[in-house]
Amino acid sequence: MEHLSDKLRVGIIQTNIDIKTSWHQDGELIQSMNFESQNMALDEIRRGFKEFNSRGKSAPRIVLVPEYSIPHFAIHHVEKMAREIDAVLIGGCDLFVENGNASNRGIIVVPNKWPAIEPAYRSTSKYMGKQYFSKPEFEWFNAIHVSPMSDETHYIIDAGPYGKIGVAICADFYDIERFVIYKGRIHHLIIIAYNQDTRSFSFLTEAIARLLMCNVVICNTGHYGDSLCFSPYDKEYKRIIYRNSGANLFSAQVIDLPVDILDKEQSLASRMGKKTAGKGEFKSTPGFIKY
């Protein structure tokens, strides 16, 4: 088994896009972000990457961008940004419409030499889709006369020394079946979101972190705020690693997630069903759960 790192450094960019104006033109709903919003989104993403790049060796290894934040024309720009700081990018793209079908997709960009910390001149990109759409999305699709197209794939990223990562888009965070698949298979769960109901996500974050015994990271739009990182530490004051509450906030923040010590606790919980590994750093899973 590959030796795991002590921590995974993650960069969270909160773009501040208002869905009520960004997908409107002359009073009508449109399929793609209007020109002004596209430029604003790209500018904020650039600002975030510039901040991360200035950190040198302490730059993040993974960068997150919220749902619906990357305009189509900017995809090759953000791929280049990821290569420049040698970080994996997980970010939400503007709506894709093909043959009358609409899909909500995120993009995962992996520099070709990652996780090695070396200059990368090429990268590999893969799209992931959303399975369950929200009520406002259905209203939007009806207004622009397209049909929703779901992606039922459940994604797990093997991040080498940084552990295994489950990823999902916004409302898929409510998918109970997804957690059955992820249980015992991941160290981190990452959600990219454009979510107004931040309170519900907050409650769910703690519950899922405890049930899956993993770190949970929410990268939400800055328009609603409340990007959040929760780790199932035993001591309550350590559990919220990061939280950015408040609406209409752009931010670019770097956080550290535990990896190796969490993996040790997961492994022993799987065998013994109780908290005895990793110096007792983490909450044990409920006794009725076979991890």
Steps between C-alpha positions, in 0.01 A plus 500: 500500500624851413621708791246769580582864562430659836270754339330607179518872428183625326433841348137622502394779264160656571389670178222752552253442214134601529292244311207748483698735275779291351271279289276783383516713187246771417271366772503142370662187641786374281702178472844641581637771725477845347821665383548720807457209742735276302777756528433558870510126573828451316651804673412363844641157416821668382518698824470179699771321304728804526463490876574127510800536267650765730525238776781317323564158655196537726263533202200264504517158331128513413299812408118517519270734306120508560224362280421697181810720540719421197381646167549273200750732333708508819547124540838498325606800711427323831671183373812710447467658847484153658815395316684816603459428872509120450161445663199289416197715420145393586258765380147556376442604137230710339197308375559263208217481244519242221214388272241646733645333811653693790768358727666647805864394491813551699850462365792318661840614370808298593850625406680207337780481759270536800533414792871561443579868560651569159424743218226360276449600139207268438195393695213255474142616543183305570144620544273378777126555497223576746232238561227685689387850403346764724158662455653830373697302241184331372333842475800632307500204261129541434550869422773431244320193360755230577480164676723408797759227438623323813832329564455198728875431533649516850855631485794407724839659431814313600721787614799280583670620819205727575247220526179433311244769426129481429364792298146621430310807385262687733164318534673162459614560858150387602538164321500234773597218264817689413618475860446124507739475206753737656500344848843351572638611163590869539696734725345822372161596358498816286182681395504789253177694536277794420286451808267745668395266783834517677356405839384158374842437346664593828299243697552234233875564489550401863275195469674368187848564639409291803324220310767465230786588735647738243572867443217690329568816300227727359615754240194723463438811295602823671159642413352291783825424682557238768771294337588250770752233592420249774719219633368239748745582780418383849552847646214724394707817460714329233216377279429815301825554314362785293177691457432817301156627599332802347354582160657676199858414595785418269774307675802280435602287798743212554422228754670180616312171529632207707585193292734240651369513856141483372585200284645317800185565700281386210699179465469407866133597510445263210657212691392572857205741482636732766726798546849390600728599212659832409540606866122517531488811282167427330144413592414135466229399258162409653508143628231372261708602195742240363768722355 
